[in-house]
């Protein structure tokens, strides 16, 4: 699932994630649903998971 999600996320940037999920998941509706859910969650998270939580000196940010 991780590989499918990663590739679909890349494809989403190209506006073709739905077609990609349909192609790789085939008749597996559950896998396609999971992939769609992960893409939606990733889009809603924005850059939250990409933010650096450590200050430049290595201590937690905000300290």
C-alpha positions in Angstrom: 0.0 0.0 0.0 2.9 2.4 0.8 4.2 2.1 -2.8 0.7 2.7 -4.3 0.2 5.7 -2.0 3.5 7.3 -2.8 3.0 6.9 -6.5 -0.6 8.1 -6.4 0.5 11.2 -4.4 3.0 12.0 -7.1 0.3 11.5 -9.7 -2.1 13.7 -7.8 0.1 16.6 -8.4 -0.4 15.8 -12.1 -4.2 15.6 -11.6 -4.3 11.9 -12.5 -4.4 10.1 -9.2 -7.9 8.7 -9.7 -6.9 7.2 -13.0 -3.7 5.8 -11.5 -5.6 4.2 -8.5 -8.1 2.7 -10.9 -5.3 1.2 -13.0 -3.2 -0.2 -10.1 -6.0 -1.3 -7.8 -8.1 -2.9 -10.6 -11.2 -4.5 -9.1 -9.9 -4.2 -5.5 -12.4 -1.5 -4.3 -11.1 -1.7 -0.8 -7.5 -0.9 -1.9 -8.7 1.9 -4.1 -10.8 3.3 -1.2 -7.8 3.1 1.1 -5.6 4.9 -1.4 -8.1 7.6 -1.9 -8.5 8.1 1.8 -4.7 8.4 2.3 -4.4 10.9 -0.5 -7.2 13.0 1.0 -5.6 12.9 4.4 -2.2 13.8 2.9 -3.7 16.8 1.1 -5.5 17.9 4.3 -2.3 17.6 6.4 -0.6 20.1 4.0 3.0 20.5 5.1 2.4 19.6 8.7 4.4 16.4 8.4 7.2 18.2 6.4 7.8 20.9 9.0 11.1 20.8 10.9 10.3 20.3 14.6 13.9 21.0 15.7 15.5 24.4 16.0 18.8 24.8 14.0 20.7 24.0 17.2 19.0 20.6 17.4 16.7 21.4 20.4 12.9 21.2 20.0 11.5 24.3 18.3 10.0 26.8 20.7 12.4 26.2 23.5 
